[in-house]
Amino acid sequence: MNGLASHSTAAPTLFLRAIGQLGDFVQAGRGCLFTFHRAAPASVWAELPNRDFYLDLDFLDALLRHLVSSGRDIVTIEEALRRSASGNARNYVNFSVDDCYRDTYELVIPLFRRHRVPVTIFLTTGIPDGTLPMWQAGLEQILRDRSSVMLEGAQVDTATYEQKRQLFEALSREWDGPRAGEFYAAFCAVNGADTEALHWQHAMSWEMLERVAGDPYVEIGGHTISHPRISSLADADAFHELEGCRKRIEERLSVPVRHFAFPYGRSGDCGGRDFALARKAGYASAATTTKGLVRKGTDPLRLPRNTLNGQHRSLPLAELHLTGVTGIAAKVLNRV
C-alpha cells in the first residue's frame, strides 16, 4: 500500500460505516458535499510547502472506491438539488473542486472519469483570464525549485523542506490581503521569476475548460471573478463578482451555469444579503464551506460543504463527514 494504511485502517472504517448504515436507515436521503482545491500524487504531496492545500491523489482514489463500494451515489450539484427537493431515499455525495488549477484538469478529472462518476468544478474566471495573481501557487513553486531566495535584500536559505514550508507560511501570512499580488510581483522581480510562466504552470486555461465543458462527468459552476470575500464588498461590487462570473463562463464555454460556490464560505464570509445576491445573479444554488449535510428542504442557496485538505487522508474521518458528526461538532464548537 502507499502509506494510507497508517491513516485509514479497516476496523475503524468498518465501525464508522456501521454507524453510517444505521443513520442511513433512520434518516435516508442525506447528501454530503465534499470540497477541495488541489490534488497531487502521494510521491509529490510530501514535498509540497503548502501540502495541506492539496489532497493526496491516492487517498482520493481510495475514497471514491470506498464510496462506490459502500453504496453511496456520487452526483452533480444539479442532481443533489433534485434529490433534496424530492426527498429521494438514496444517500448521495458530491465532490467539488474550487478555483480551477491545472491539476484539476490533469489529475482530478481523469480520476473521476476512471471511476465513471461526476465532479463539479467551481471556476474563478480570473484564473483562465489571467487577471488573478496566483501568488500562493507561484510562491510555492519558486520555493520548491530553489535552495535560496532573495528577501528584503538578504539571501534566505530554502534548501530543506522545513525551510521552504516555514518561509511559505510566513510570507503567506504577511502578504495575505488586497496587496498580495503586489508583494508577490516584487518578490518575483527580485528573484528573476517569470510571473506569467508561473501562472500558466498552475492555471487551468480556457482551452482546457473547453475540452471538458461537454464532458458528462464534469459540471461547471461559478466561483466569482477575482476570489474576494463577498461579505466584505459593497452590493454592486458583490453582484458584479457573482453575475460577471456566470456570464463570462456561459459566454466562453456555451454551457449553462446554474450553481455557485462562495470563496472562503464560512458564516462570516457570506450571509443573507449574499445568498439573495446569488439568486438575483441567476444561480439556482450557492454553496458555502459550513460543515453539515444536505437534507430534504435544505435551502439551495445555503448548501453546506465539508472541506477535505491534505491532513484528511483518513477514511474514518470521511465517514464522520458522511454521517454528519463533523457538522454537529462544528456547530457545538462554533466553528461555522
Secondary structure, 3 states (H helix, E strand, C coil): CCCHHHCCCHHHHHHHHHHHHHHHHHCCCCEEEEEECEEECHHHHCCCCCHHHEEEHHHHHHHHHHHHHCCCEECCHHHHHHHHHHCCCCCEEEEEEEECEHHHHHHHHHHHHHHCCCEEEEECCHHHHCCCCCHHHHHHHHHHHCCEEEECCEEEECCCHHHHHHHHHHHHHHHCCCCHHHHHHHHHHHCCCCHHHHHHHHECCHHHHHHHCCCCCEEEEECCCCCCCHHHCCHHHHHHHHHHHHHHHHHHHCCCCCEEECCCCCCCCCCHHHHHHHHHCCCCEEECCCCCCECCCCCHHHECCEECCCCCCCHHHHHHHHHCHHHHHHHHCCCC
